[in-house]
Amino acid sequence: MLFDRFNRTTPAPTSAPVDVHRPCDELGAIATPFSPLVGELLALYCHTRPLGALSQDERCPQEYQLIARSVIHHIIEGWQNQTGGRGTIEDLLLQPRRAPVREQAAGSDIGSC
């Protein structure tokens, strides 16, 4: 009888499904998700996401520049190994650098996209 008292199962309270967004979800499907190289890159990506927000509250430009240069150096070294020495930092930029807005506006139509 005592065992029955502790063995009773009560239904878990129901709640609305929670939409959990993980920071790395936006990268989509990765071809080799379990390789150490891709794992390290994903960790770097996930850990660097809050830098923009943190940099609004803290001011340490010399330290930031020193560490950022070291991180970028490691990324470029890895990229060069991946490309047989032909890779450059330009290959890794999200978008090519563009001319300043003033120079673009002078040579383009205002209505074009």
N, C-alpha and C positions, 0 to 999 in steps of 0.2 A: 504493500500500500504506500509506504513512504517513497518507494521508487517511482510509483505512478505520479506522485506530486512533482518530482523533478523532471520527469520524462515527458511531460505534456509539451506539445508544440503549439505555439500560438502563431497565427499568421503574421508575417512581417507587415508593418504599416506600409500602405501604398503611397507613393509620391509620384509626382510628375517626372518624366525622364529628364535627366540633366544633360545638357549639351556641353561636353567637355572638349575644349579646344586646346590641343597641345601645340606649343610653339613650332615644332618641326613639321606639323601637318601640311603647312603651306608649300613645302618642297615637293609634294606629290610623290609619285612612285620613283624609287631609286632602284636602278638595275641591280646593284650589289649591296643590299642593306646591311649585311653582316660582315663585310670586310673591315679589317682594322683601319684602313685608310679612310673609307667612307664614314665609319663610326667616329673617327676623330674630327673629320670635317663637320659632321652633324653636331657634335658636341661644341665645337668652336662657334658654329652658327647660333646654336641655342644660347650659349653663354654670352655672346656679343650683342644679342638683340636689345637688352636694356641700356646699352651705352648711350644712346641718344638722350634718353630721359635722365639718366644719372648725370650726364655732363651739363644739364641745365642747373643742377643744384650744387655742383662742386666745381672748383676752379683749381686745377693743377696741370697747366698746359705743358710744362717741361716733362713731367713724369708721363703724361698721356702720350706725348710725341715719342719719347724714348721707347716705351713699351709697344706702341702701335707700330713703330718702325721694325722692331724685333719680330712681331707677329707677322707683318707683311713680308719680311725677309724669309721666314719659314714657309709661308704660303707660296711665294715665288719659287723657292728652292724645290718644293714638291711639284709645282706645275712644270718646271723645267725637266725634272725627272720623268714626269708623265709624257712629255712631248719630245723626248730625246734631245733636250737642250734648245729647242726652237721656241718654246713658250715665252711670252712676255707678259708684263703686267697689263698691257692693253687688251690682251685676250681675255682677261678676267674681269674687266670693268663691265658694269651692267649695260651702259650705253656709251657710245663714242662721245668724246668731248665735243661740245658744240660751241660755236661762236657766241659771244655775248649777245643778249637780246637786242641791243641797239644796232649792232652790225647786221643781224638777221633781218630786222624790220626794214632797214634801208633798201635791201635787195629783194624783198619778197612782196607779194600781193597781200593786202590785209585780209581779204576774204578767203584765201586758200587755207587748207588744213594740212 
